[in-house]
Amino acid sequence: MLSRREWLSLTLATGAAAALDRAWLSAQQPLIMRPVPGTNERLPIVGLGSSATFSNIARKEDLASISEVLKALVSGGGTVFDTAPGYGASEEVAGRVAGTLSYTDKIFWATKVNVAGGRGGGGGGADPTAARAQIDQSFARLKKPKIDLIQVHNLADIPTQLGILKEIKQQGRIRYIGVTTTFDQQYSQIVDIMRKEPIDFIGIDYAIDAREAEESILPVAQERKIAVMVYQPFGRNRLWNRVGSQPVPDYAKEFDATTWAQFFIKFVASHPAVTVVTPATSQAKNMTDNLGGGRGRLPDAAMRKRMIATIDALPAPGK
């Protein structure tokens, strides 16, 4: 657990002391743990993604910032770190910094494979040799003899790349395998894969103003006992633009949310199919704030409707 001094070092030096004290007390609560379906393993419900701003600081070799973000993750009780070769320098730099901090074995490493081109594997099928080389590169970067999770990124050439992951899992070098998409036009395809393939995880986009997965994907995940990793709980920047400078609703205190980040994360985390939420960030104070979304109470069904109504009442970006 964070000491009060550590908490204050990871928060903005603004606001009333009483508010900071309340936030610090909240941070002492343990992170909610969710089971990986069909196993005895439980994961903290909030982790860290490495696209977007994290990718930017990795590209700049900003090792100090990456070190502080990883320290905030681990010291705050988090373990899950989601990355991909497609996120630029994120995988390599995070692996290097984690090794320096002696965090390599404290992190649940989730990475991906995609050598088949663009969205949905456009541009032809994957070269099996290239796919294997990319996976081997991930092992080298993360310095792990066994990686926790590797997923096929955005459903790229599933027969080839998922087939390779099945083989490597059978060899005992990968603990879990899965597939991902953040494109709603691929939702029917991912559902079909979930029904037919022996996968352990999926990775999808899901946010309070982007709830299509509730109808098509999440029920199948529960039915098939597949773990769900959620990306983009803030809708990239969409939800931040939508709420602007408005204060968090007072009723958010009823489920222990004190910031918009916690409001958005708790909405996603409150769905019973969700295993872990991995918002990306490049700042330690934001990592600490995000972890607050995995502590304390979560909204119930009636509160979820109230939260949706609050966001739906706000103008959509660009309107």
Secondary structure by P-SEA (a helix, b strand, c coil): cccaaaaaaaccccccaaaaaaaaaaaacccccccccccccccccbbbbccaaaaaaaaacaaaaaaaaaaaaaaacccbbbbcccccaaaaaaaaaaaaaccccccbbbbbbbcccccccccccccaaaaaaaaaaaaaaaccccccccccccccccccaaaaaaaaaaaccccccbbbbccccaaaaaaaaaacccccbbbbbbcccccccccccaaaaaaabbbbbbccccccaaaaaaaccccccccccccccccaaaaaaaaaaacccccbbbbbbccaaaaaaaaaaaccccccaaaaaaaaaaaaacccccc
